[in-house]
Amino acid sequence: MSRELIVGATGASGAAVTVTLLRALLRQEQVSRIHLIFSDAALPVMSQELRVPGLDVATFKTRFLEDDPRVTTWRNDQLAAPIASGSYPSGGMIIVPCSMNTLAAVSHGIADRLLARAADVTLKERRPLLLAVRETPLSLIHLENMVRATRSGATIFPLCPAFYAQPDTIEKMVEDFTLRLLDHLGLAADRGFRWGITPHR
């Protein structure tokens, strides 16, 4: 059964995970379309982390996603986008990385931007919402917002790569983390370490 998914990226650190996740989703036969939303701060941070000066949406799609037609991008101010409505049948949403600002908006139902609105809709329709939060150290405000989001139905999925797989590159570490995200969406991943199944590298 084909699924349309929503992916959001914010200004928190973790651009490599965003790219790896999107590429992994595009390898899934079940995924027919990806709705991609960048927060207002996302591209400047991604530009630095991916070492692409002046990165914009078009360049991101061309350079990292081979301009795949299954990826539809939306501006964060496009509140009339289809994914802003609960009647649009998306199969779930991942925000990776998820900044503390976006977490606060989602946990308090402040849906004045498309990214937060799409997350709000995902929660009210009881669809999977994964928040790959990224910050350290965490304040009590951050922790309480995570609790609020969890009670509303979101899954808090901290951007914390595992070391037990003994990855020898950052890329392998990111791939293993991405596998876990796919698992929580019920998607079969084509690579990555699984404890007790995959030999240690």
C-alpha positions in Angstrom: 0.0 0.0 0.0 1.5 3.4 -1.0 2.0 6.1 1.5 2.6 9.8 1.4 4.8 11.1 4.2 5.7 14.5 5.6 9.2 15.4 6.5 10.2 18.6 8.3 13.6 20.0 8.8 14.5 22.8 11.3 17.5 24.9 12.2 18.8 22.4 14.7 22.1 20.5 13.9 21.6 17.3 11.9 21.5 18.0 8.2 23.2 14.8 7.3 20.4 12.8 9.0 17.8 14.8 7.0 19.5 13.9 3.7 20.0 10.3 4.6 16.4 9.9 5.7 15.0 11.4 2.6 17.2 9.2 0.4 16.2 6.1 2.4 12.5 7.0 2.0 12.8 7.4 -1.7 14.2 3.8 -1.9 11.0 2.5 -0.3 8.5 1.2 -2.8 5.7 2.0 -0.4 6.5 5.7 -0.4 4.7 7.4 -3.2 5.3 11.0 -2.3 7.2 13.0 0.3 6.1 16.5 1.4 9.1 18.4 2.5 9.0 21.5 4.7 11.9 23.6 5.8 11.6 25.8 8.8 12.7 29.4 8.5 16.1 28.6 10.0 16.7 25.2 8.4 18.4 26.1 5.1 21.1 28.5 6.6 22.1 25.8 9.0 22.1 23.1 6.4 24.1 25.3 4.1 26.9 25.3 6.6 26.7 21.7 7.7 26.5 20.3 4.1 29.1 22.8 2.9 26.9 24.3 0.2 27.1 28.1 0.3 23.8 29.8 -0.2 21.8 26.6 -0.2 18.2 27.0 -1.4 15.3 24.6 -1.9 16.0 24.1 -5.6 19.7 23.4 -5.0 18.9 21.0 -2.2 16.5 19.0 -4.3 18.9 18.8 -7.3 22.1 18.1 -5.4 20.9 15.7 -2.7 17.7 14.2 -4.1 18.4 14.2 -7.8 15.3 16.4 -8.2 13.1 13.3 -7.6 9.6 14.2 -8.7 8.1 12.4 -5.7 9.4 15.1 -3.4 7.1 18.1 -3.1 8.5 21.1 -1.2 6.4 23.6 0.7 7.2 27.0 2.1 6.7 27.4 5.8 4.2 30.2 5.2 2.0 28.1 2.9 -0.8 27.4 5.4 -3.2 26.6 2.6 -1.1 23.6 1.5 -3.0 20.3 1.4 -1.0 18.8 4.3 -2.3 21.6 6.6 -5.7 19.8 6.6 -6.6 16.6 8.4 -8.6 15.6 5.4 -5.4 15.1 3.5 -4.4 11.4 3.9 -0.7 11.5 4.9 0.8 8.4 6.4 2.7 10.1 9.1 5.4 12.8 9.7 9.0 13.0 10.8 10.7 16.2 11.9 14.5 15.7 11.7 16.2 17.5 13.2 13.6 19.0 15.5 14.7 22.2 17.2 13.5 23.1 20.7 11.6 26.0 19.1 9.6 23.6 16.9 9.1 21.2 19.8 7.7 24.0 21.8 5.3 25.0 19.0 4.1 21.4 18.5 3.7 20.6 22.2 1.6 23.8 22.8 -0.4 23.6 19.6 1.0 26.8 18.1 0.3 26.1 14.5 1.0 29.5 12.8 3.5 28.0 10.4 3.1 25.1 8.0 5.6 22.8 9.8 3.9 23.2 13.1 0.5 23.0 11.5 1.3 19.8 9.7 2.5 18.3 13.0 -0.6 19.5 14.8 -2.8 17.8 12.1 -0.8 14.6 12.4 -1.4 14.5 16.1 -5.1 15.2 16.0 -5.6 12.6 13.3 -3.7 10.1 15.4 -1.0 9.5 12.8 2.6 8.7 13.6 4.7 11.8 14.5 8.4 11.3 15.2 10.3 14.2 16.6 14.1 13.8 16.3 14.9 16.4 18.8 18.4 17.9 19.0 19.8 20.0 21.8 22.2 19.6 24.7 22.0 20.1 27.6 18.3 20.0 28.0 16.5 22.4 30.3 13.4 21.6 32.3 11.4 23.6 29.7 12.7 21.2 27.0 11.9 18.1 29.0 8.4 19.3 29.9 7.7 20.1 26.2 8.8 16.6 25.3 6.4 15.2 27.9 3.6 17.3 26.6 4.3 16.2 23.0 4.4 12.5 24.1 1.1 12.8 26.0 -0.4 14.2 22.8 0.7 11.2 20.8 4.2 12.1 19.4 7.2 9.9 19.7 10.3 11.7 21.0 13.2 10.3 19.0 16.3 12.1 20.2 19.0 12.5 17.6 21.4 10.2 19.5 23.3 7.8 17.3 24.2 4.4 18.8 27.8 3.1 19.2 27.1 -0.6 19.9 27.2 -1.3 16.1 30.8 -0.1 16.2 30.4 2.2 13.1 33.7 3.2 11.6 32.3 6.3 9.8 29.9 9.0 10.6 27.9 7.9 7.5 27.3 4.4 8.9 26.3 5.9 12.3 23.7 8.1 10.5 22.4 5.2 8.4 21.8 3.1 11.5 19.9 6.0 13.2 17.9 6.4 10.0 17.0 2.7 10.1 15.4 3.2 13.5 13.3 6.0 12.2 12.1 3.9 9.3 11.3 1.0 11.7 9.0 3.3 13.7 7.1 4.2 10.6 6.6 0.5 9.8 8.9 0.7 6.7 11.4 -2.0 5.9 14.9 -0.6 5.7 17.5 -1.9 3.2 20.6 -1.4 5.3 21.7 -0.7 8.8 22.8 -2.6 11.9 20.3 -4.7 13.9 21.3 -6.2 17.2 21.6 -9.9 17.2 21.1 -10.1 13.4 23.8 -8.0 11.7 27.5 -9.0 12.4 29.5 -6.2 14.1 31.5 -4.2 11.7 
